[in-house]
Amino acid sequence: MTTKIILAITLLMYAIIASQAFMYMLSLKQVQLNLGANSYTEIRKLIDISMRASFKYVIYAALLANFLLVLAKVKTPNSLVFITATIALVALVAEILLTLKGNLPINDVINTWSADTIPSNWTAFRDKWFTIFQYRQIASITGFISLLIGTVFGTK
């Protein structure tokens, strides 16, 4: 029963993480690509402030729950739940590293811009942010789908 509770918590946290990736695929990326420099900078700053304030708790909870799930299933390394939880954990670590080493440093640069100091090559920053985010999307969706497979096919 404990493993099922941990799996449910991990899946819920992962669903929140993957929802960001799905929303960018559905509309948020296209919306931001259609914004001018000032609007893009303003929305990027506001999103960054909000995400830094709350999203880290989702990441921490997902990381802890996913680690506990792998630990709970380590005695059955051939089980589907162990395998899919391990894949999800690796994907989550990749998501975190891409965020810390890729998107957050770009956000830090964008956060220094004012309406008068937006560089002429601002789209290069935006494009680089989206390229890194696409890798994060792959990681988060892979981890989420892996957990779904473990939940649906690996539990009784």
Salt bridges, closest charged atoms under 4 A:
ASP48 OD2 - ARG52 NE 2.89
GLU95 OE2 - ARG136 NH2 3.09
ASP108 OD1 - ARG52 NH2 2.59
ASP127 OD1 - ARG126 NE 3.35
